[in-house]
Amino acid sequence: MPEEERRGFFGRLKAGLARSSAKIGESLSSLFRKRRMDDEALDELEDVLITADLGAAVARKIVHGFRVARFGEEVTDVQLREAIADEIARILAPVAVPLIPDPARAPHVVLVVGVNGTGKTTTIAKLASLWAGQGLKPMLVAGDTFRAAAVQQLQIWGERTGCPVVSGAANADAAGLAYDALTRAKAEGRDVLLIDTAGRLHNKADLMAELAKIVRVIRKVDPTAPHSVLLVLDATTGQNALQQVKVFGEMVDVTGLVVTKLDGSAKGGIVVALAEAYGLPVHAVGVGEKAEDLRPFDPRDFARSLVGLDEMAHG
């Protein structure tokens, strides 16, 4: 990403995470005003990190690092934030993997799953816009056939991005639609096929059967498909996102995550908890409604934004 563009996104990321960083920052400022890192302070720090949705495992790891390296030292608020950001970035670094369509598999089939309302449809549109801007030729499949609004939304985004959208009648068979779309995408030489799906988690058995059928049917066209299975998570759900990864992981082989709605929540720390708990690639984060508000995940910039540091990471 060019430096100027990265700075612009860092600004939007920092603004999007403002509620999270304010929540963490206020707690840290009140906890550490040139205070020694003794047992009492470290216990309080662990509580702050847990309530910031980083999760107990991450909180313990960060506090253990302080206990080993800086126990008994006097630290300022800024020194503490810098150290926490460095530790969070270390936890996030292994999962920061951009999603790059494989030209050898064209069309690279991306099955997009998630609970209704997480931003699946807009995420598909934003990815299509991003890849179209890179010169690729995406095709979109309106596979959530039970929700007319989702189909209409994808069609509008298709017009905006210049990407064809394959849709069917209301309540049409999503697997059949995906089969037809993949056949067409192959014939037209498309680079990427993005398939939207239903997210009616209250009826898990039906949803599991539908997703399994989509996978089974598209493999009749390409035995290696889908090449990526993206789970879209809404950051505002906080700890519930961990359960969604578990449930969708049981239904389909999730290969990576996209975390949306970081602009409307004080729960940005959930990204760190997800990285620690599952180790799945976090391909991108969303901080707004515009196409440019979805960007590949940078662990250092995210960590610094999360704890409220003003400058992005160097390099």
Salt bridges, closest charged atoms under 4 A:
GLU3 OE1 - ARG6 NH1 3.98
GLU3 OE2 - ARG7 NH2 3.69
GLU5 OE2 - ARG295 NH2 2.87
ASP39 OD1 - ARG67 NH1 2.58
GLU44 OE2 - ARG35 NH2 3.21
ASP53 OD2 - LYS267 NZ 3.88
GLU73 OE1 - ARG70 NE 3.30
GLU74 OE1 - LYS34 NZ 3.98
ASP77 OD1 - ARG81 NE 3.15
GLU82 OE1 - ARG304 NH1 3.09
GLU87 OE1 - ARG90 NH2 2.88
ASP144 OD2 - ARG147 NH1 3.06
ASP173 OD1 - LYS213 NZ 3.19
GLU188 OE2 - ARG184 NE 2.77
GLU188 OE1 - ARG190 NE 3.49
GLU210 OE1 - ARG200 NH2 3.44
ASP222 OD2 - HIS227 NE2 3.29
ASP234 OD2 - LYS261 NZ 3.65
GLU250 OE1 - LYS204 NZ 3.03
GLU250 OE2 - LYS246 NZ 3.01
GLU276 OE1 - LYS61 NZ 3.15
ASP293 OD1 - ARG12 NE 2.66
ASP298 OD2 - ARG6 NE 3.84
ASP301 OD2 - ARG6 NE 2.91
ASP310 OD1 - LYS14 NZ 3.33
